[in-house]
Amino acid sequence: MATPLQSVKSQFGSKSDLVKKLVPMVERNADETDAALEERLLRVPNSKLLRLLERETTLRSRFGTREGLADAVAKLRAGSDAVDAAYRAKLLKLGTGRLLTLHRSLAKAAR
């Protein structure tokens, strides 16, 4: 099993290349620039960066946006296509990782 450093180097070349790929994908603070986000992500461990990339890639490929993911979770919970606006707003306050976990557990329960 490769270490996170080995994975980053083999897949992306360097940590800075991985961070440059993550900058447009990751949500940022309201007043944070791309350069500030990049600087902040460079201080994050490689294992966390790899998890962030996997999570954001899953989000984009399966649901498109966080709003799409929140809609999918709300539909699974309601059991129909009707989406409760208040519940959806509450879901949008959760983090992406929590939303993905919630979707996975609701989808498993629905089977």
NUBA-482813 format. One record per residue (C-alpha): residue number from 1; residue in three letters; x, y, z. Coordinates in Angstrom, 2 decimals. Example, Ala and Ser with C-alpha at 12.3 -4.5 7.8 and 13.67 -1.06 7.14 Angstrom:
<rs>
+-----+---------+---------+---------+---------+
! num ! residuo !       u !       v !       w !
+-----+---------+---------+---------+---------+
!   1 !     ALA !   12.30 !   -4.50 !    7.80 !
!   2 !     SER !   13.67 !   -1.06 !    7.14 !
+-----+---------+---------+---------+---------+
</rs>
This chain:
<rs>
+-----+---------+---------+---------+---------+
! num ! residuo !       u !       v !       w !
+-----+---------+---------+---------+---------+
!   1 !     MET !    0.00 !    0.00 !    0.00 !
!   2 !     ALA !    1.38 !    3.36 !   -1.01 !
!   3 !     THR !    1.73 !    6.19 !    1.48 !
!   4 !     PRO !   -0.18 !    9.41 !    0.85 !
!   5 !     LEU !    3.04 !   11.12 !   -0.24 !
!   6 !     GLN !    3.76 !    8.35 !   -2.75 !
!   7 !     SER !    0.20 !    8.55 !   -4.06 !
!   8 !     VAL !    0.39 !   12.31 !   -4.52 !
!   9 !     LYS !    3.74 !   12.11 !   -6.29 !
!  10 !     SER !    2.69 !    9.26 !   -8.59 !
!  11 !     GLN !   -0.73 !   10.70 !   -9.51 !
!  12 !     PHE !   -0.07 !   14.45 !   -9.55 !
!  13 !     GLY !    3.68 !   14.99 !   -9.53 !
!  14 !     SER !    3.70 !   17.26 !   -6.50 !
!  15 !     LYS !    1.51 !   18.50 !   -3.71 !
!  16 !     SER !    1.20 !   21.93 !   -5.34 !
!  17 !     ASP !   -0.19 !   20.33 !   -8.53 !
!  18 !     LEU !   -2.82 !   18.51 !   -6.48 !
!  19 !     VAL !   -3.72 !   21.73 !   -4.67 !
!  20 !     LYS !   -4.07 !   23.59 !   -7.99 !
!  21 !     LYS !   -6.52 !   20.91 !   -9.10 !
!  22 !     LEU !   -8.50 !   21.23 !   -5.86 !
!  23 !     VAL !   -8.74 !   25.05 !   -5.72 !
!  24 !     PRO !  -11.64 !   25.40 !   -8.21 !
!  25 !     MET !  -13.49 !   22.44 !   -6.66 !
!  26 !     VAL !  -13.39 !   23.20 !   -2.94 !
!  27 !     GLU !  -15.77 !   25.63 !   -1.26 !
!  28 !     ARG !  -14.05 !   28.60 !    0.28 !
!  29 !     ASN !  -14.77 !   31.30 !    2.79 !
!  30 !     ALA !  -16.73 !   34.28 !    1.45 !
!  31 !     ASP !  -13.77 !   36.66 !    1.32 !
!  32 !     GLU !  -11.05 !   34.13 !    0.44 !
!  33 !     THR !   -9.15 !   34.46 !   -2.85 !
!  34 !     ASP !   -7.76 !   31.60 !   -4.92 !
!  35 !     ALA !   -4.24 !   32.42 !   -3.74 !
!  36 !     ALA !   -5.27 !   32.39 !   -0.07 !
!  37 !     LEU !   -7.12 !   29.10 !   -0.51 !
!  38 !     GLU !   -4.13 !   27.58 !   -2.28 !
!  39 !     GLU !   -1.83 !   28.72 !    0.52 !
!  40 !     ARG !   -4.19 !   27.24 !    3.12 !
!  41 !     LEU !   -4.47 !   23.91 !    1.27 !
!  42 !     LEU !   -0.69 !   23.60 !    0.98 !
!  43 !     ARG !   -0.59 !   23.27 !    4.79 !
!  44 !     VAL !   -3.09 !   20.38 !    4.78 !
!  45 !     PRO !   -1.75 !   16.80 !    5.00 !
!  46 !     ASN !   -1.57 !   14.77 !    1.78 !
!  47 !     SER !   -4.06 !   12.19 !    3.06 !
!  48 !     LYS !   -6.68 !   14.89 !    3.66 !
!  49 !     LEU !   -6.07 !   16.39 !    0.20 !
!  50 !     LEU !   -6.60 !   12.98 !   -1.41 !
!  51 !     ARG !   -9.86 !   12.52 !    0.52 !
!  52 !     LEU !  -11.01 !   16.01 !   -0.50 !
!  53 !     LEU !  -10.32 !   15.24 !   -4.15 !
!  54 !     GLU !  -12.17 !   11.92 !   -3.96 !
!  55 !     ARG !  -15.16 !   13.55 !   -2.24 !
!  56 !     GLU !  -15.39 !   16.47 !   -4.67 !
!  57 !     THR !  -14.97 !   14.18 !   -7.67 !
!  58 !     THR !  -17.79 !   11.93 !   -6.40 !
!  59 !     LEU !  -19.99 !   14.95 !   -5.80 !
!  60 !     ARG !  -19.43 !   16.34 !   -9.29 !
!  61 !     SER !  -19.78 !   13.03 !  -11.13 !
!  62 !     ARG !  -22.89 !   11.72 !   -9.34 !
!  63 !     PHE !  -24.83 !   14.86 !   -8.39 !
!  64 !     GLY !  -23.30 !   17.82 !  -10.22 !
!  65 !     THR !  -23.55 !   20.33 !   -7.37 !
!  66 !     ARG !  -24.14 !   20.40 !   -3.62 !
!  67 !     GLU !  -27.70 !   21.53 !   -4.36 !
!  68 !     GLY !  -28.24 !   18.41 !   -6.46 !
!  69 !     LEU !  -26.91 !   16.28 !   -3.63 !
!  70 !     ALA !  -29.18 !   18.03 !   -1.11 !
!  71 !     ASP !  -32.16 !   17.42 !   -3.41 !
!  72 !     ALA !  -31.26 !   13.74 !   -3.71 !
!  73 !     VAL !  -31.02 !   13.38 !    0.08 !
!  74 !     ALA !  -34.32 !   15.19 !    0.59 !
!  75 !     LYS !  -36.05 !   12.96 !   -1.98 !
!  76 !     LEU !  -34.68 !    9.81 !   -0.36 !
!  77 !     ARG !  -35.86 !   10.95 !    3.06 !
!  78 !     ALA !  -39.31 !   11.96 !    1.82 !
!  79 !     GLY !  -39.70 !    8.80 !   -0.22 !
!  80 !     SER !  -41.08 !   10.79 !   -3.17 !
!  81 !     ASP !  -40.20 !   13.63 !   -5.53 !
!  82 !     ALA !  -41.64 !   16.22 !   -3.13 !
!  83 !     VAL !  -38.85 !   18.20 !   -1.50 !
!  84 !     ASP !  -39.42 !   20.06 !    1.77 !
!  85 !     ALA !  -37.82 !   23.51 !    1.32 !
!  86 !     ALA !  -36.99 !   23.93 !    5.00 !
!  87 !     TYR !  -35.29 !   20.53 !    5.19 !
!  88 !     ARG !  -33.37 !   21.26 !    1.97 !
!  89 !     ALA !  -32.14 !   24.56 !    3.43 !
!  90 !     LYS !  -31.00 !   22.73 !    6.54 !
!  91 !     LEU !  -29.18 !   20.17 !    4.40 !
!  92 !     LEU !  -27.33 !   22.90 !    2.50 !
!  93 !     LYS !  -25.78 !   24.06 !    5.79 !
!  94 !     LEU !  -24.11 !   20.67 !    6.24 !
!  95 !     GLY !  -20.69 !   19.90 !    4.82 !
!  96 !     THR !  -20.24 !   17.95 !    1.62 !
!  97 !     GLY !  -18.78 !   14.94 !    3.41 !
!  98 !     ARG !  -21.72 !   14.78 !    5.80 !
!  99 !     LEU !  -24.19 !   15.07 !    2.92 !
! 100 !     LEU !  -22.52 !   12.22 !    1.04 !
! 101 !     THR !  -22.58 !   10.05 !    4.16 !
! 102 !     LEU !  -26.24 !   10.86 !    4.75 !
! 103 !     HIS !  -27.10 !   10.03 !    1.13 !
! 104 !     ARG !  -25.24 !    6.73 !    1.33 !
! 105 !     SER !  -27.04 !    5.69 !    4.53 !
! 106 !     LEU !  -30.49 !    6.71 !    3.22 !
! 107 !     ALA !  -29.90 !    4.92 !   -0.09 !
! 108 !     LYS !  -28.85 !    1.77 !    1.77 !
! 109 !     ALA !  -31.95 !    1.93 !    3.97 !
! 110 !     ALA !  -34.17 !    2.40 !    0.91 !
! 111 !     ARG !  -32.97 !   -0.84 !   -0.67 !
+-----+---------+---------+---------+---------+
</rs>
